[in-house]
Amino acid sequence: MKHDRTLYSVPASHVIRMSQLRKAVAYIRVSTERQADVGMSLNDQRAAIAEHAATNGLDVIQIYEEHSSASKGTLADRPKLCEALEYCGKVDAVLIVAKPNRLSRSRAVLEEIFAHDVPVHVAGRGKLSRVILRQEVRVAEAEAHENSARQTEAHKEKKTKHGGRKQPCNISMDARHQGSDANQARRDRNTRAIARHWFETPGFEKLTWDKRAEALSVAGILNEKSKLERKPWSPDALRKLWSRVMNELTALRTPVVANVAGPVASSSTTAISLPTSLGVAPPLFSNDLEARGLTTAERERLQKIMEVHRLSQSAVMDKLGFDRLDASLWSAMRRPWRVRPEILKALQGLAASCPV
């Protein structure tokens, strides 16, 4: 019996061989971390691009993912998109995006994209001409401007809602002080960890900020953001804390003079220099006739004195013999500001007269 082969044959126009698939590069983008999880998320964009490629004979050979705004800056501010366009030109591939606004929300950036002469496909719609893309991006650009204006207006309304005054805070004063103390303790722990690391491994002065942050991450020293959150150090975060770190390093490198008595008790003593690497703490509130910032140990000691002896900031300034309204010491407690030599000398006396 002869079978009719036409019942099982498929038109040649419907057969797509792997060798006939055109190469494609996928580009997915989100503006914020929240958008990466909800809305037009990364997974939603991947699914839309994969479906479009499967139904249009496209072979996605590379995927570029970027977290960046599409309404600001230039094409150079979006390095992943630049890489995707260059790769498309190198392998003769088309560029696929989930929506036109994922490609750009700026007409100026769109013209820079056109300069690469790369065909652009939009998932579910196919290849779009430059005229259509310009229209789509023009609408997206207008929406971005409207959203920005709406946010600016809402911010102004929020500021003037209470007659030009700041919005009242519902947090109690005790809670504010506790939060401030917790933040200060966290900064001190970060400062101490970095200073000890660089004290034991010198040579960091020759490194760039990026290399310093990378070296801390490799050493396992992370930025403590909260009790549960620790992140690798960034150059900006490290730069903000650096003056505190240098103050701590200066204290660690300062030799300590100690009195060592002989086997027979006598009135004579011998002064020797004990390096801080032996675990001996440097003297607190040492006065070298130069203004300097407070070390972590000094801030902790002053805070402990205030807690044990129930001293307010004004009471401390009275004991030191300075104006009660002088806020320079308390600014140095929270920021890497310098303390005058006369205040450091007075703090030495306070630490001696108020044991903890």
N, C-alpha and C positions, 0 to 999 in steps of 0.2 A: 504494500500500500504506500503510495507516495503522499508525503505530507505537504501541505500548502505552507511554504516558508514565509509567505507574506503575513500569516497570522502572528508570527513571532518576531518579525523584523521591526526595527525602530528606524524612523526617518533619520538620515544622516545628519540633518540639520539639528536634531535633538541630542546627538551624541557628542559629549564633551570629553575629550581625552586630556590626561594630565599634562601632556606636552602642549595642549592648546590653551590651558589656563593662563590668563594674564597675571603677572606679578602685581601684588598690591601691598601697600604699607598702611597700617592702621594707626590713627592718632586719636588718643582719648585725653580729655582734659577736665579738671574740676577746679573751681576757684577757691573753695574753702574745704576744711576737714569735714564739716557737716554735709556739704554737697557730695562728698565722697561716699557717704553712707546712705543718704536719702536723696529723693529727687532723681536727677539724671546722674546716677552713681556710676562708678567705674564699671561695675558688673553689667549694669543696664546698657552702657555703651558697647562693651565687648559683645554682648548677646546680639544687639542690633547689627553691629558690623559683621559678625560671623554669619548671621542669617542672610545679609545682603550679599556677602561674598559667595556663599553656597548657591544662591539662586541666580547669580550673574556670572558664573564662571571665572571667579577671581581667586587667586591663591595668595592668602595673607602670609607673607614671609617674615614680617617684622612688625612689632607693636611698640609704639612710643607712648609713654604715659607721663603726664605733666600736671603739677599743681601750680597754677598761675592764673592771674586775671587776664582776660582777653580784651578788656576795654581800655587799658592803660599801657603806656610805654610804646616800644617799637618791637619789631620782629626779633631784634637782638636780645630783648629781655625774655624771650621764650626759647631757651637753648634746645629743648627737645624737639620743638617744631622745626627749628633750623636743621637739626640732624635728620629729621624725617624727610624734609624737602631735598636735602643734599643726597640722601640715600636713594630716594626715588629717581633723581636724575642720573645717578650712577648705574642703577640696575634697570632703568627704563620701566618703572612701576607707576601705578596710579596711587593717589592718596585717598583713603576712606575715612570719613568722620561720621559720627552719629547724627549730628545736626549742624547746620551752618554756623550757629553761634558757638559751637565747640571749636570751630576753626578760628573765628575772630569776631569781635564786636567793634572793631575799628576799621573804617574804610581805608585809612592810611596804611595799616598793617596788611590789609587785604591786597593792596596794590603791590606791596613788597613780596607777598606770596605769589602773585601773578608773574613777577619778574623771574621766578624759577621755572616757569613754563611747565608745570606739573598738572596733569588732569586731576580734578577733584570729584570724588563720588560721595554722595550723601546716602546713608543707609535708608533703604525703602524708596528712594527716588531716583537713583542712578546718577549718571554723570550730569553735572549742572554746568551751564554755560557761564561765562564771566558776567553777562548781563543779569542773570538770575541771582548769582552769588552777590553781586553788588546791591541788588534790591533787598535780599535777605539780611545782609550785614548792615545795611542802612537802618532797617527796622530794629535789629538787635542793638545797634548803637544808640538809637533814640530811647529804647527801653532802659538801657544802662544809665543814660543821663537822667531819665525820669526817676529811677530808683535812687540814684545818688542825691538828687534834689529833694526827694521825699525824706530820705534819712537825715539830710542836713536840716530840713524844716522841723522834723520831729525832735532833733537834738536841741534846736533853738527853743522850741516850745517847752521842752522839759526843763531847760535852764531858767526860763522866765515864768514858769508855772507858779512859783512861790514868790512872786514880786521881785524877781531879780536876785533873790538870795539862793544859796545852795539848798538842794533838796534835803530835808531833815533826815538824819540817820536814825534808824531804829535800834542800832546796836548800842548796848550800854557802855558806859565809860570803862567799867572793869573788863568787859570783853575786849574792848579796844586795846587796853593795856596788856592783856594776856596775849592777844594776837601780835602786838608789837614785840613783846618779849620773846615769843616763839620764833618770830621772823629773825630777830637779832641772834638768838641761839643757833638757828639754822645757818645764818651767814657765818657765825663764828666757827661752826663745825666745818663748813666748806673751806673757810680761810685756813684753818689749822691743818686740814688734810692736804691742801695744795702746798702750803709752806713747808710742811714736813717732807713731802715728796721731793720738792726742789732742793731742800736742804741736803737730802741724802744723795740726790743725783744732780750735781751742778752742771752748768753749761746751757741752761735754758735761755740765758740772755741773748744767745745768738740765733734762737729759733724765731720764726714768724708766729703770729697769733694762731694761724691755722695749725701749724706744727705743734704748738704748745697744747692746744685743745686735743689734738690727735694723740699726743703722748700721754696725756692724762687718761684718756679713754682706754688706751692700750694697757696702762698700769692699773686699770680697774677703779680709778677715782672718778666718781660720777657726781653730777650736780644734784644735790638734795633739794628738790622743789617742795616736798611735803613729807609727811611720815610714810606715805605709801608710794610716792612718785620720785624716781631718780632717773635723770636723763644724762646723756653725754654732754660734755661741756661744748659750748659754741664759742667762737672767737669773741663775739659781742659780750656774752655773759662773763667770760673770763676777763675781758678788758675792764668791765665795771667793777670787778672785785679786786683788781690788781693792786691798787694802792694799799688796801688792807693786807694783801699777801706780802707785799714788800715790807710793811711795818712788822709783820710777824716774823719774816725772815731776818730782819735786822735784830730783833730781839733774840732769835735763836742763835745768831752768830756772835752775840755779845758775850765775851767771857765773864765768868762769875768769880769774884775774889772771895775766898773762904779762909777762915782761920783754923789752922791745924795745930793742936797742942802736942807737945812731946810726951814721952812715957811718964815723965815726972811733971806734976802740975807746977806751972810757973806763970809769971805774969807776961812773959814774952811770947809772942805768937809769930807765926810765919805766914805771909800772904802768898798764896799760890793761885794760879789761874786754872779754873776747871772748865773745860769745854762743855758746851751744852749738849754735845753728842753723848755725854755720859749720863744724861737724864736729869741734870741739875737745872732747875728753872732759873731764868735770868731774874735779876732784881726787879721788883715791881716799881713802877713810876720813877725809874732812874732819870736823873736830871743831868743832861750834858750841855746845859745852857743854850739849847736849840729847841725850837718848837717841833713837835712831832705828833704823829697819831698814836692812839692808844692801841696796845696789843690786845689780843683776845683774852689773855689771862688777866690783864689789868681791868678790862671791862667786866669780866666775871667777878673779880674781887670787889670792885666798887658796888656792883649790883648786890653781892652777898652782904656787904657792910650795910647797905640801905635796908635790906630785908631783916637782918638779925637785929639791928639797932632801931628799926622802925623810923628811918630818916626819910624825909621828903627831899625833893630836889632843892627847895629853898633852905631847908635845915642843913643840907650838905654845904651849900655855898656859905652859910653863916659860919659853920665850923672851919671852913677854909679861909674865911676872912675876906670874901669877895662880895660884890653886889649880888643880892638875891635874884635880880633880873638878868644877870649874866648867863646867857644860854650857850656859850661857846663849849663848855664841857659836855653838855647834854647833846649838842649837835655832833660832837666827836664820838659820843657813845653809839650813835646810830649811823653816822656817815664817816667816811675816811678823811675827816678834817683834822687839822693840827691843834694841839693844845699848847698854850703858852708855858714857858719854863717855870714861871712863878706858880702856876697852878699845879704843875707836876711836883714841884717841891712841897707844896701844901698837901698834896695827896699822899706823899710819903709819910708825912706826920699823921695824917688821918688814918692810914693803914696801920701805923704803929700804935696809935691810941685806941683803935676800935678793933680788937681781935675778933675773929670769926671762927 
